Amino acid sequence: MTSIAAPFVDPAAEALLARAASPRRALFLDRDGVINVDRDYVHKPDEVEWVPGIFDLVREASSAGYLPIVVTNQAGIARGYYDEATFLEFTRWMHAQFAARGAPLLATYFCPHHPEAGIGPYRVACACRKPAPGMLQAAVRDFELRADLSALVGDKAGDIQAGRAAGVGALLQLPSSKADAGEVVGTPLAGLQDAWPLIKKNKHEDWR
């Protein structure tokens, strides 16, 4: 089985970990459709439109001791639309945008594979492409997280299925305009403004 790609870890990770709640918990975020509007294979700053409410959500979660971590399928790498270096450069820019708004991200995990459309070594069945839980499990190991105390926000069934397989406690699903988004299999959200009130109000064992 192909190994999981090394994540982009924010330059301020040490400080973020030092002020995290104990035991450590994460706010896992899908990228396309949750952080930025899903316009297919976004990889340049001028292609970005932020999803309304994302900075408020990350600020509130971070202030409460959650560690914001992005987990994203990046089939654009597999298809040859852009390479890993371009993706990582964009990701560094994205992290800087969040930090500048007082909403720092700890890390971004990404899957560069696709089992059918991938080119060369990227055409592989892997453990990281959601709905497989590999990226989430790697983050739990890398940062010594309590998955059951963590939350995930996604916009596709595969996001929620990956979170459930990794044992994440709160599984929240935004609506998606994509035909391949699948059914609503998590707690439905009308928008990101609804996420934090639900996370802080509810006991995670009731969400599984």
Backbone as a printed PyTorch tensor [residue, N CA C, xyz], in Angstrom:
tensor([[[  0.8430,  -1.1960,   0.0000],
         [  0.0000,   0.0000,   0.0000],
         [  0.8790,   1.2470,   0.0000]],

        [[  0.5190,   2.2220,  -0.8160],
         [  1.2870,   3.4550,  -0.9300],
         [  1.2820,   4.2220,   0.3850]],

        [[  2.4280,   4.7820,   0.7550],
         [  2.5210,   5.5330,   2.0020],
         [  1.8310,   6.8810,   1.8580]],

        [[  1.4470,   7.4500,   2.9820],
         [  0.7600,   8.7340,   3.0040],
         [  1.7830,   9.8500,   2.8460]],

        [[  1.4510,  10.8390,   2.0150],
         [  2.3620,  11.9490,   1.7690],
         [  2.6170,  12.7310,   3.0550]],

        [[  3.8410,  13.2510,   3.1760],
         [  4.1690,  14.0850,   4.3350],
         [  3.3090,  15.3410,   4.3080]],

        [[  2.7150,  15.7260,   5.4340],
         [  1.8540,  16.9010,   5.4540],
         [  2.6580,  18.1950,   5.4280]],

        [[  1.9740,  19.2900,   5.0800],
         [  2.5290,  20.6150,   5.3060],
         [  2.2260,  20.9810,   6.7490]],

        [[  3.2620,  21.2210,   7.5300],
         [  3.1060,  21.6010,   8.9390],
         [  3.4190,  23.0820,   9.0730]],

        [[  2.5190,  23.8160,   9.7050],
         [  2.6620,  25.2630,   9.7840],
         [  3.9300,  25.6550,  10.5410]],

        [[  4.5970,  26.7330,  10.1330],
         [  5.7980,  27.1840,  10.8530],
         [  5.5540,  27.4910,  12.3240]],

        [[  4.2990,  27.8070,  12.6710],
         [  3.9680,  28.1190,  14.0710],
         [  3.4440,  26.9090,  14.8370]],

        [[  3.6740,  25.7090,  14.3050],
         [  3.0940,  24.5080,  14.9050],
         [  3.4870,  24.3250,  16.3700]],

        [[  4.7260,  24.5800,  16.6990],
         [  5.1760,  24.3700,  18.0840],
         [  4.3760,  25.2380,  19.0560]],

        [[  4.1650,  26.4920,  18.6930],
         [  3.3920,  27.3880,  19.5540],
         [  1.9290,  26.9580,  19.6240]],

        [[  1.3710,  26.5070,  18.5120],
         [ -0.0190,  26.0600,  18.5010],
         [ -0.2040,  24.8380,  19.3870]],

        [[  0.7320,  23.9190,  19.3260],
         [  0.6450,  22.7220,  20.1580],
         [  0.7950,  23.0560,  21.6410]],

        [[  1.6150,  24.0480,  21.9380],
         [  1.8590,  24.4150,  23.3370],
         [  0.6050,  24.9600,  24.0090]],

        [[ -0.2700,  25.6090,  23.2340],
         [ -1.4550,  26.1910,  23.8480],
         [ -2.7250,  25.3790,  23.5850]],

        [[ -2.5770,  24.1990,  23.0310],
         [ -3.7350,  23.3490,  22.7450],
         [ -4.3130,  22.7840,  24.0350]],

        [[ -5.5870,  22.4360,  23.9680],
         [ -6.2550,  21.8050,  25.1030],
         [ -5.6390,  20.4340,  25.3590]],

        [[ -5.7880,  19.9560,  26.5840],
         [ -5.3200,  18.6140,  26.9420],
         [ -6.5090,  17.8190,  27.4920]],

        [[ -6.7580,  16.6150,  26.9810],
         [ -6.0660,  15.9470,  25.8840],
         [ -6.2820,  16.6820,  24.5580]],

        [[ -5.3450,  16.4890,  23.6360],
         [ -5.3960,  17.2040,  22.3670],
         [ -6.5680,  16.7380,  21.5060]],

        [[ -7.2130,  17.7080,  20.8780],
         [ -8.3320,  17.4280,  19.9710],
         [ -8.1850,  18.3040,  18.7330]],

        [[ -8.7370,  17.8400,  17.6380],
         [ -8.6000,  18.5570,  16.3660],
         [ -9.9490,  19.0010,  15.8290]],

        [[ -9.9070,  20.0650,  15.0590],
         [-10.9970,  20.4010,  14.1480],
         [-10.4900,  20.0530,  12.7610]],

        [[-10.9400,  18.9210,  12.2210],
         [-10.5460,  18.4930,  10.8890],
         [-11.4350,  19.1870,   9.8570]],

        [[-10.8040,  19.7080,   8.8130],
         [-11.5210,  20.4350,   7.7730],
         [-11.1740,  19.8810,   6.3960]],

        [[-12.1940,  19.5170,   5.6320],
         [-11.9670,  19.3160,   4.2040],
         [-11.5780,  20.6730,   3.6130]],

        [[-10.9540,  20.6860,   2.4380],
         [-10.5720,  21.9720,   1.8600],
         [-11.6060,  22.4800,   0.8650]],

        [[-11.6830,  21.8530,  -0.3230],
         [-12.5730,  22.3450,  -1.3800],
         [-14.0320,  22.1280,  -0.9960]],

        [[-14.7650,  23.2220,  -0.8630],
         [-16.1540,  23.1600,  -0.4410],
         [-16.3580,  23.4940,   1.0210]],

        [[-15.2750,  23.5510,   1.7890],
         [-15.3550,  23.9070,   3.2120],
         [-14.5070,  25.1500,   3.4920]],

        [[-13.2640,  25.1530,   3.0280],
         [-12.3890,  26.3170,   3.1900],
         [-12.5590,  27.2810,   2.0220]],

        [[-12.4490,  26.7560,   0.8220],
         [-12.6540,  27.5600,  -0.3860],
         [-13.7870,  26.9700,  -1.2010]],

        [[-14.4520,  27.8270,  -1.9530],
         [-15.5050,  27.3610,  -2.8520],
         [-14.8900,  26.3620,  -3.8340]],

        [[-15.5900,  25.2480,  -4.0370],
         [-15.0700,  24.1570,  -4.8570],
         [-15.2610,  24.4790,  -6.3430]],

        [[-14.1900,  24.9610,  -6.9530],
         [-14.2150,  25.2980,  -8.3780],
         [-13.3760,  24.3260,  -9.2030]],

        [[-13.0870,  23.1790,  -8.6580],
         [-12.3420,  22.1260,  -9.3430],
         [-10.8550,  22.4620,  -9.4630]],

        [[-10.0620,  21.7670,  -8.6760],
         [ -8.6070,  21.8000,  -8.7990],
         [ -8.0070,  23.1800,  -8.5160]],

        [[ -8.5140,  23.8470,  -7.5040],
         [ -7.9650,  25.1410,  -7.0960],
         [ -6.5250,  24.9500,  -6.6300]],

        [[ -5.6040,  25.7480,  -7.1770],
         [ -4.2070,  25.6460,  -6.7470],
         [ -3.4510,  26.9600,  -6.9060]],

        [[ -4.1750,  28.0680,  -7.1340],
         [ -3.5610,  29.3890,  -7.2460],
         [ -4.3430,  30.3760,  -6.3830]],

        [[ -3.6660,  31.3460,  -5.7710],
         [ -4.3860,  32.3100,  -4.9330],
         [ -5.5130,  33.0370,  -5.6490]],

        [[ -5.3380,  33.3500,  -6.9270],
         [ -6.3810,  34.1140,  -7.6200],
         [ -7.6000,  33.2600,  -7.9740]],

        [[ -7.5470,  31.9720,  -7.6810],
         [ -8.7000,  31.1020,  -7.8920],
         [ -9.5600,  30.9480,  -6.6410]],

        [[ -9.1190,  31.5360,  -5.5400],
         [ -9.7430,  31.2740,  -4.2450],
         [-10.8840,  32.2350,  -3.9580]],

        [[-12.0170,  31.6550,  -3.5690],
         [-13.1110,  32.3800,  -2.9210],
         [-13.3810,  31.6580,  -1.6120]],

        [[-13.1870,  32.3420,  -0.5050],
         [-13.3470,  31.7110,   0.8030],
         [-14.8130,  31.3920,   1.0740]],

        [[-15.0630,  30.2460,   1.6790],
         [-16.4160,  29.9070,   2.0990],
         [-16.7900,  30.8000,   3.2770]],

        [[-17.9290,  31.4600,   3.2310],
         [-18.3070,  32.3640,   4.3310],
         [-18.3210,  31.6490,   5.6840]],

        [[-17.6880,  32.2970,   6.6620],
         [-17.6730,  31.7630,   8.0160],
         [-16.4680,  30.9370,   8.3720]],

        [[-15.5900,  30.6310,   7.3980],
         [-14.4810,  29.7170,   7.7000],
         [-13.4940,  30.3220,   8.6910]],

        [[-13.1840,  31.6060,   8.5780],
         [-12.2160,  32.1920,   9.4970],
         [-12.7920,  32.2940,  10.9100]],

        [[-14.0740,  32.6400,  11.0260],
         [-14.7150,  32.6890,  12.3450],
         [-14.6990,  31.3120,  12.9950]],

        [[-15.0220,  30.2710,  12.2310],
         [-15.0440,  28.9140,  12.7820],
         [-13.6720,  28.5190,  13.3040]],

        [[-12.6290,  28.7430,  12.5080],
         [-11.2840,  28.3380,  12.9200],
         [-10.8150,  29.1610,  14.1180]],

        [[-11.1300,  30.4560,  14.1360],
         [-10.7650,  31.2850,  15.2960],
         [-11.4240,  30.7780,  16.5720]],

        [[-12.7070,  30.4900,  16.4990],
         [-13.4320,  30.0380,  17.6920],
         [-12.9170,  28.6840,  18.1690]],

        [[-12.7100,  27.7760,  17.2300],
         [-12.2150,  26.4540,  17.6110],
         [-10.8110,  26.5410,  18.1970]],

        [[ -9.9550,  27.3320,  17.5710],
         [ -8.5950,  27.4950,  18.0650],
         [ -8.5780,  28.1180,  19.4610]],

        [[ -9.4380,  29.0990,  19.6870],
         [ -9.5070,  29.7500,  20.9940],
         [ -9.9580,  28.7790,  22.0800]],

        [[-10.7410,  27.7730,  21.6860],
         [-11.2180,  26.7710,  22.6340],
         [-10.2610,  25.5940,  22.7820]],

        [[ -9.0960,  25.6680,  22.1220],
         [ -8.0820,  24.6400,  22.2960],
         [ -8.0550,  23.5630,  21.2390]],

        [[ -8.9180,  23.6540,  20.2220],
         [ -8.8710,  22.6950,  19.1210],
         [ -7.7120,  23.0290,  18.1830]],

        [[ -7.1650,  22.0100,  17.5670],
         [ -6.0800,  22.1600,  16.6000],
         [ -6.6570,  22.0140,  15.2010]],

        [[ -6.7360,  23.0960,  14.4210],
         [ -7.3240,  23.0220,  13.0790],
         [ -6.3790,  22.3220,  12.0940]],

        [[ -6.8700,  21.2640,  11.4710],
         [ -6.0760,  20.4480,  10.5580],
         [ -6.8840,  20.1970,   9.2940]],

        [[ -6.2810,  20.4820,   8.1460],
         [ -6.9300,  20.2680,   6.8590],
         [ -6.6100,  18.8600,   6.3550]],

        [[ -7.6220,  18.1770,   5.8150],
         [ -7.4370,  16.8500,   5.2090],
         [ -8.1110,  16.8860,   3.8400]],

        [[ -7.3210,  16.7980,   2.7640],
         [ -7.8540,  17.0790,   1.4400],
         [ -7.3900,  16.0890,   0.3800]],

        [[ -8.3410,  15.5670,  -0.3910],
         [ -8.0090,  14.8010,  -1.5890],
         [ -7.5490,  15.7750,  -2.6730]],

        [[ -6.4410,  15.4930,  -3.3250],
         [ -5.9120,  16.3750,  -4.3690],
         [ -5.6700,  15.5890,  -5.6510]],

        [[ -6.7870,  15.1890,  -6.2810],
         [ -6.6870,  14.4330,  -7.5290],
         [ -6.0730,  15.2570,  -8.6480]],

        [[ -6.0400,  16.5790,  -8.5140],
         [ -5.3760,  17.4070,  -9.5170],
         [ -3.9040,  17.0750,  -9.6520]],

        [[ -3.2780,  16.6580,  -8.5600],
         [ -1.8850,  16.2040,  -8.6230],
         [ -1.8150,  14.8960,  -9.4070]],

        [[ -2.7000,  13.9610,  -9.0470],
         [ -2.7090,  12.6570,  -9.7120],
         [ -2.9360,  12.7940, -11.2100]],

        [[ -3.7850,  13.7380, -11.6040],
         [ -4.1460,  13.9140, -13.0160],
         [ -3.1100,  14.7330, -13.7940]],

        [[ -2.1300,  15.2890, -13.0850],
         [ -1.0920,  16.0610, -13.7430],
         [ -1.4380,  17.5150, -13.9930]],

        [[ -2.4910,  18.0210, -13.3520],
         [ -2.8860,  19.4190, -13.5460],
         [ -1.9220,  20.3740, -12.8380]],

        [[ -1.3140,  19.9230, -11.7540],
         [ -0.2840,  20.6620, -11.0270],
         [  0.5070,  19.6420, -10.2250]],

        [[  1.6980,  20.0260,  -9.7950],
         [  2.5460,  19.0680,  -9.0880],
         [  2.5100,  19.3220,  -7.5800]],

        [[  3.1800,  18.4470,  -6.8440],
         [  3.1570,  18.5610,  -5.3840],
         [  3.8130,  19.8560,  -4.9120]],

        [[  4.8650,  20.2890,  -5.5950],
         [  5.5360,  21.5280,  -5.1960],
         [  4.5890,  22.7230,  -5.3330]],

        [[  3.8180,  22.7580,  -6.4220],
         [  2.8490,  23.8420,  -6.6150],
         [  1.7720,  23.7920,  -5.5410]],

        [[  1.2910,  22.5940,  -5.2390],
         [  0.2880,  22.4490,  -4.1820],
         [  0.8260,  22.9350,  -2.8370]],

        [[  2.0510,  22.5630,  -2.5050],
         [  2.6160,  22.9620,  -1.2180],
         [  2.8690,  24.4640,  -1.1450]],

        [[  3.2520,  25.0610,  -2.2670],
         [  3.4240,  26.5140,  -2.2970],
         [  2.0770,  27.2040,  -2.0490]],

        [[  1.0270,  26.7100,  -2.6920],
         [ -0.3060,  27.2640,  -2.4610],
         [ -0.7270,  27.0560,  -1.0120]],

        [[ -0.4350,  25.8920,  -0.4670],
         [ -0.8230,  25.5850,   0.9060],
         [ -0.1160,  26.5000,   1.8960]],

        [[  1.1480,  26.7920,   1.6570],
         [  1.8660,  27.7460,   2.5110],
         [  1.1720,  29.1160,   2.4740]],

        [[  0.7840,  29.5480,   1.2700],
         [  0.0510,  30.8130,   1.1370],
         [ -1.2680,  30.7630,   1.9100]],

        [[ -1.9960,  29.6590,   1.7790],
         [ -3.2750,  29.5130,   2.4690],
         [ -3.1020,  29.5900,   3.9820]],

        [[ -2.1110,  28.9020,   4.5080],
         [ -1.8380,  28.9580,   5.9480],
         [ -1.5450,  30.3900,   6.3780]],

        [[ -0.7910,  31.1140,   5.5730],
         [ -0.4600,  32.5030,   5.9180],
         [ -1.7080,  33.3710,   5.9480]],

        [[ -2.6640,  33.1150,   5.0400],
         [ -3.9140,  33.8750,   5.0420],
         [ -4.7000,  33.6350,   6.3250]],

        [[ -4.7340,  32.4090,   6.7720],
         [ -5.4280,  32.0900,   8.0220],
         [ -4.7130,  32.7200,   9.2150]],

        [[ -3.4020,  32.6200,   9.2500],
         [ -2.6450,  33.1990,  10.3670],
         [ -2.8480,  34.7010,  10.4440]],

        [[ -2.8920,  35.3650,   9.2960],
         [ -3.0640,  36.8200,   9.2640],
         [ -4.4240,  37.2410,   9.7980]],

        [[ -5.3790,  36.3230,   9.7960],
         [ -6.7280,  36.6210,  10.2820],
         [ -6.9580,  36.0750,  11.6890]],

        [[ -5.8860,  35.6980,  12.3690],
         [ -6.0090,  35.1870,  13.7320],
         [ -6.6770,  33.8360,  13.8090]],

        [[ -6.5440,  33.0410,  12.7410],
         [ -7.1860,  31.7270,  12.6680],
         [ -6.1750,  30.6930,  12.1800]],

        [[ -5.1170,  30.4350,  12.9390],
         [ -4.0230,  29.6110,  12.4330],
         [ -4.4090,  28.1480,  12.2260]],

        [[ -3.8650,  27.5670,  11.1650],
         [ -4.0010,  26.1450,  10.8810],
         [ -2.7450,  25.4210,  11.3450]],

        [[ -2.9080,  24.2350,  11.9070],
         [ -1.7500,  23.4670,  12.3620],
         [ -1.0470,  22.7500,  11.2090]],

        [[ -1.8200,  22.0970,  10.3470],
         [ -1.2140,  21.2740,   9.2930],
         [ -2.2340,  21.0100,   8.1980]],

        [[ -1.7250,  20.6660,   7.0230],
         [ -2.5630,  20.2210,   5.9160],
         [ -2.0570,  18.8750,   5.4340]],

        [[ -2.9110,  17.8680,   5.5430],
         [ -2.6360,  16.5360,   4.9960],
         [ -3.3230,  16.4330,   3.6380]],

        [[ -2.6410,  15.7970,   2.6910],
         [ -3.2120,  15.7040,   1.3550],
         [ -2.9480,  14.3420,   0.7480]],

        [[ -3.8990,  13.9210,  -0.0780],
         [ -3.7360,  12.6840,  -0.8500],
         [ -3.5410,  13.0640,  -2.3130]],

        [[ -2.3960,  12.7150,  -2.9250],
         [ -2.1330,  13.0620,  -4.3200],
         [ -2.5100,  11.9600,  -5.3040]],

        [[ -3.2430,  10.9360,  -4.8510],
         [ -3.4840,   9.7460,  -5.6750],
         [ -4.8900,   9.7380,  -6.2660]],

        [[ -5.0720,   8.9150,  -7.2770],
         [ -6.3990,   8.5750,  -7.7900],
         [ -6.3170,   7.1740,  -8.3880]],

        [[ -7.2410,   6.2800,  -8.0260],
         [ -7.1070,   4.8760,  -8.4470],
         [ -7.3420,   4.6280,  -9.9300]],

        [[ -8.0690,   5.5330, -10.6130],
         [ -8.3180,   5.3320, -12.0490],
         [ -7.6910,   6.4210, -12.9170]],

        [[ -7.7530,   7.6620, -12.4750],
         [ -7.3190,   8.7810, -13.3230],
         [ -5.8800,   9.2090, -13.0660]],

        [[ -5.2190,   8.5980, -12.1010],
         [ -3.8610,   8.9990, -11.7870],
         [ -2.8740,   8.6530, -12.8910]],

        [[ -1.8200,   9.4570, -12.9850],
         [ -0.7630,   9.2540, -13.9660],
         [  0.4470,   8.6480, -13.2670]],

        [[  1.0200,   7.6090, -13.8560],
         [  2.2360,   7.0020, -13.3170],
         [  2.0480,   6.5180, -11.8910]],

        [[  2.9610,   6.8880, -10.9940],
         [  2.9020,   6.3670,  -9.6230],
         [  1.6970,   6.8840,  -8.8400]],

        [[  1.0080,   7.8930,  -9.3470],
         [ -0.1670,   8.4250,  -8.6460],
         [ -1.4310,   7.6090,  -8.9160]],

        [[ -1.3500,   6.6920,  -9.8790],
         [ -2.5000,   5.8250, -10.1610],
         [ -2.4000,   4.5900,  -9.2740]],

        [[ -3.0310,   4.6840,  -8.1260],
         [ -2.8720,   3.6280,  -7.1330],
         [ -4.0370,   3.6700,  -6.1600]],

        [[ -4.4330,   2.5120,  -5.6810],
         [ -5.3830,   2.4270,  -4.5790],
         [ -4.5980,   2.6510,  -3.2890]],

        [[ -4.9560,   3.6780,  -2.5580],
         [ -4.1540,   4.0870,  -1.4020],
         [ -5.0010,   4.0730,  -0.1280]],

        [[ -4.3370,   4.2950,   0.9730],
         [ -5.0120,   4.3510,   2.2710],
         [ -5.3790,   5.7660,   2.6720]],

        [[ -5.0300,   6.7500,   1.8180],
         [ -5.2380,   8.1400,   2.2360],
         [ -6.3900,   8.8290,   1.5300]],

        [[ -6.7570,   8.4180,   0.3310],
         [ -7.8310,   9.1050,  -0.3670],
         [ -9.1580,   8.8490,   0.3270]],

        [[ -9.7950,   9.9170,   0.7850],
         [-11.1050,   9.7540,   1.4230],
         [-12.0940,   9.1500,   0.4400]],

        [[-12.9090,   8.1870,   0.8450],
         [-13.3360,   7.9070,   2.2200],
         [-12.4180,   7.0320,   3.0680]],

        [[-11.2580,   6.6410,   2.5810],
         [-10.3050,   5.9480,   3.4490],
         [ -9.8580,   6.9060,   4.5630]],

        [[ -9.5650,   6.3890,   5.7510],
         [ -9.2690,   7.2550,   6.8940],
         [ -7.7980,   7.5550,   7.1060]],

        [[ -6.9270,   7.2150,   6.1360],
         [ -5.4880,   7.2710,   6.3810],
         [ -4.9520,   8.6310,   6.7940]],

        [[ -5.4150,   9.7210,   6.1590],
         [ -4.9050,  11.0490,   6.5280],
         [ -5.2780,  11.4090,   7.9540]],

        [[ -6.5020,  11.0890,   8.3470],
         [ -6.9550,  11.3870,   9.7030],
         [ -6.1840,  10.5500,  10.7230]],

        [[ -5.9990,   9.2880,  10.4140],
         [ -5.2560,   8.4190,  11.3300],
         [ -3.8110,   8.8790,  11.4760]],

        [[ -3.2130,   9.3530,  10.3720],
         [ -1.8440,   9.8570,  10.4480],
         [ -1.7680,  11.0890,  11.3330]],

        [[ -2.7330,  11.9980,  11.2030],
         [ -2.7480,  13.2000,  12.0370],
         [ -2.9110,  12.8470,  13.5120]],

        [[ -3.7720,  11.8780,  13.7910],
         [ -3.9690,  11.4360,  15.1850],
         [ -2.6590,  10.9180,  15.7620]],

        [[ -1.9300,  10.1350,  14.9700],
         [ -0.6330,   9.6130,  15.4280],
         [  0.4010,  10.7280,  15.5550]],

        [[  0.4990,  11.5540,  14.5290],
         [  1.5560,  12.5630,  14.4840],
         [  1.4480,  13.5680,  15.6280]],

        [[  0.2090,  13.9360,  15.9860],
         [  0.0180,  14.9980,  16.9710],
         [ -0.6020,  14.5060,  18.2730]],

        [[ -0.6820,  13.1770,  18.4240],
         [ -1.1710,  12.5630,  19.6640],
         [ -2.5390,  13.1270,  20.0480]],

        [[ -3.4790,  12.9900,  19.1090],
         [ -4.8190,  13.5350,  19.2690],
         [ -5.7860,  12.4940,  19.8310]],

        [[ -6.8300,  12.9690,  20.4710],
         [ -7.9790,  12.1390,  20.8140],
         [ -9.0130,  12.3010,  19.7110]],

        [[ -9.1200,  11.3020,  18.8610],
         [-10.0680,  11.3790,  17.7520],
         [-11.4950,  11.5210,  18.2530]],

        [[-11.8360,  10.8290,  19.3390],
         [-13.2100,  10.8490,  19.8320],
         [-13.6200,  12.2110,  20.3840]],

        [[-12.6410,  13.0430,  20.7340],
         [-12.9330,  14.3950,  21.2030],
         [-12.8140,  15.4280,  20.0930]],

        [[-12.5070,  14.9730,  18.9010],
         [-12.2930,  15.8590,  17.7620],
         [-13.5700,  16.0090,  16.9440]],

        [[-13.5450,  16.9590,  16.0110],
         [-14.6810,  17.2180,  15.1250],
         [-14.1840,  17.3110,  13.6950]],

        [[-15.0710,  17.0290,  12.7590],
         [-14.7420,  17.1250,  11.3330],
         [-15.8670,  17.8510,  10.6100]],

        [[-15.4940,  18.7580,   9.7100],
         [-16.4610,  19.4160,   8.8330],
         [-16.0980,  19.0820,   7.3900]],

        [[-17.0280,  18.4750,   6.6730],
         [-16.8450,  18.1530,   5.2680],
         [-18.0760,  18.5330,   4.4770]],

        [[-18.0110,  18.3290,   3.1650],
         [-19.1760,  18.6130,   2.3350],
         [-19.5570,  17.4310,   1.4520]],

        [[-18.8980,  16.3050,   1.6410],
         [-19.1900,  15.1170,   0.8480],
         [-19.3040,  13.9110,   1.7650]],

        [[-20.0360,  12.9220,   1.2970],
         [-20.2050,  11.7060,   2.0890],
         [-18.8580,  11.0740,   2.4250]],

        [[-17.9100,  11.1170,   1.4770],
         [-16.6000,  10.5210,   1.7170],
         [-15.8480,  11.1600,   2.8700]],

        [[-16.0250,  12.4600,   3.0760],
         [-15.3990,  13.1270,   4.2170],
         [-15.9130,  12.5430,   5.5280]],

        [[-17.2280,  12.4020,   5.5990],
         [-17.8610,  11.9110,   6.8240],
         [-17.5070,  10.4440,   7.0560]],

        [[-17.4970,   9.6720,   5.9870],
         [-17.1470,   8.2560,   6.1150],
         [-15.7140,   8.0810,   6.5970]],

        [[-14.7980,   8.9190,   6.1140],
         [-13.4120,   8.8640,   6.5770],
         [-13.3270,   9.2130,   8.0540]],

        [[-14.0490,  10.2620,   8.4600],
         [-14.0510,  10.6450,   9.8670],
         [-14.6120,   9.5580,  10.7520]],

        [[-15.6850,   8.9350,  10.3140],
         [-16.2920,   7.8740,  11.1190],
         [-15.3320,   6.6930,  11.2500]],

        [[-14.6660,   6.3240,  10.1590],
         [-13.7210,   5.2000,  10.2000],
         [-12.5270,   5.4940,  11.0960]],

        [[-12.1660,   6.7820,  11.2230],
         [-11.0420,   7.1720,  12.0810],
         [-11.4640,   7.3980,  13.5210]],

        [[-12.7540,   7.2800,  13.8150],
         [-13.2270,   7.4370,  15.1880],
         [-13.4390,   8.8660,  15.6330]],

        [[-13.5730,   9.8000,  14.6630],
         [-13.7960,  11.2090,  15.0150],
         [-15.1820,  11.3670,  15.6280]],

        [[-15.2580,  12.1630,  16.6990],
         [-16.4890,  12.2370,  17.4760],
         [-17.6210,  12.9830,  16.8160]],

        [[-17.3850,  14.2000,  16.3180],
         [-18.4380,  15.0320,  15.7360],
         [-18.2260,  15.1210,  14.2340]],

        [[-19.2440,  14.7730,  13.4680],
         [-19.1360,  14.6760,  12.0140],
         [-20.1970,  15.5650,  11.3830]],

        [[-19.7810,  16.7020,  10.8430],
         [-20.6980,  17.7270,  10.3610],
         [-20.5700,  17.8740,   8.8530]],

        [[-21.7000,  17.9840,   8.1550],
         [-21.6830,  17.9780,   6.6900],
         [-22.3930,  19.1920,   6.1210]],

        [[-21.6350,  19.9790,   5.3700],
         [-22.1770,  21.1060,   4.6280],
         [-22.8550,  20.6190,   3.3440]],

        [[-23.8020,  21.3790,   2.8070],
         [-24.3360,  21.0320,   1.4860],
         [-23.2810,  21.2160,   0.4150]],

        [[-23.3840,  20.4320,  -0.6620],
         [-22.4400,  20.5050,  -1.7730],
         [-23.1990,  20.5830,  -3.0800]],

        [[-22.6470,  21.3330,  -4.0240],
         [-23.2440,  21.4270,  -5.3580],
         [-22.7020,  20.3660,  -6.3080]],

        [[-21.7710,  19.5570,  -5.8320],
         [-21.1280,  18.5660,  -6.6920],
         [-21.9850,  17.3090,  -6.8370]],

        [[-22.0480,  16.8030,  -8.0560],
         [-22.8750,  15.6310,  -8.3380],
         [-22.3710,  14.3870,  -7.6140]],

        [[-21.0570,  14.3540,  -7.3340],
         [-20.4730,  13.1720,  -6.6970],
         [-20.3720,  13.3140,  -5.1840]],

        [[-21.1040,  14.2580,  -4.5970],
         [-20.9820,  14.5090,  -3.1610],
         [-21.5560,  13.3800,  -2.3220]],

        [[-22.5130,  12.6310,  -2.8760],
         [-23.1160,  11.5420,  -2.1280],
         [-24.1970,  12.0320,  -1.1880]],

        [[-24.7060,  11.1280,  -0.4000],
         [-25.7930,  11.4350,   0.5150],
         [-25.2870,  12.2070,   1.7300]],

        [[-26.2310,  12.7950,   2.4420],
         [-25.8990,  13.4210,   3.7250],
         [-25.8260,  12.3180,   4.7670]],

        [[-24.6280,  12.0550,   5.2490],
         [-24.4210,  10.9700,   6.2090],
         [-23.8640,  11.4830,   7.5300]],

        [[-23.6770,  12.8060,   7.6340],
         [-23.2630,  13.4220,   8.8870],
         [-24.3520,  14.3440,   9.3890]],

        [[-24.0870,  15.0250,  10.4890],
         [-25.0220,  16.0230,  10.9930],
         [-25.0660,  17.1830,  10.0070]],

        [[-26.2350,  17.4830,   9.4270],
         [-26.2830,  18.4970,   8.3640],
         [-26.1130,  19.9120,   8.8970]],

        [[-25.4170,  20.7300,   8.1240],
         [-25.2330,  22.1430,   8.4100],
         [-25.8240,  22.9500,   7.2690]],

        [[-26.4890,  24.0580,   7.6060],
         [-26.9270,  24.9790,   6.5620],
         [-25.7610,  25.8180,   6.0710]],

        [[-24.8060,  26.0960,   6.9590],
         [-23.6220,  26.8810,   6.6390],
         [-22.6200,  26.7690,   7.7680]],

        [[-21.4230,  27.2910,   7.5600],
         [-20.3810,  27.1780,   8.5720],
         [-20.7320,  27.9140,   9.8630]],

        [[-21.6200,  28.8990,   9.7830],
         [-21.9960,  29.6170,  10.9900],
         [-22.6830,  28.7050,  12.0080]],

        [[-23.1920,  27.5640,  11.5550],
         [-23.8660,  26.6280,  12.4530],
         [-22.9170,  25.6330,  13.1130]],

        [[-21.6840,  25.5470,  12.6260],
         [-20.7970,  24.4630,  13.0660],
         [-20.3490,  24.6240,  14.5110]],

        [[-19.7690,  25.7810,  14.8560],
         [-19.1940,  25.9130,  16.1900],
         [-20.2440,  25.8250,  17.2950]],

        [[-21.4120,  26.4540,  17.1730],
         [-22.4150,  26.2730,  18.2270],
         [-22.7640,  24.8130,  18.4740]],

        [[-22.8240,  24.0110,  17.4170],
         [-23.1220,  22.5870,  17.5790],
         [-21.9660,  21.8520,  18.2470]],

        [[-20.7430,  22.1440,  17.8230],
         [-19.5790,  21.4510,  18.3890],
         [-19.4600,  21.7220,  19.8820]],

        [[-19.5980,  22.9670,  20.2970],
         [-19.3970,  23.2980,  21.7100],
         [-20.5860,  22.9170,  22.5850]],

        [[-21.7590,  22.7760,  21.9780],
         [-22.9800,  22.4880,  22.7480],
         [-23.1830,  21.0100,  23.0030]],

        [[-22.7830,  20.1900,  22.0720],
         [-23.1380,  18.7720,  22.1150],
         [-22.0150,  17.8960,  22.6110]],

        [[-22.3940,  16.7810,  23.2200],
         [-21.4240,  15.7710,  23.6310],
         [-21.1120,  14.8980,  22.4080]],

        [[-19.8420,  14.7080,  22.1500],
         [-19.4590,  14.0270,  20.9220],
         [-19.9350,  12.5810,  20.8630]],

        [[-20.1210,  11.9330,  22.0220],
         [-20.5460,  10.5360,  21.9690],
         [-21.9640,  10.4120,  21.4170]],

        [[-22.6960,  11.5230,  21.3250],
         [-24.0490,  11.4730,  20.7870],
         [-24.0840,  11.6110,  19.2740]],

        [[-22.9280,  11.8080,  18.6330],
         [-22.8920,  12.1420,  17.2140],
         [-22.5180,  10.9460,  16.3390]],

        [[-22.1450,   9.8390,  16.9260],
         [-21.5690,   8.7370,  16.1440],
         [-22.6310,   7.9940,  15.3560]]])
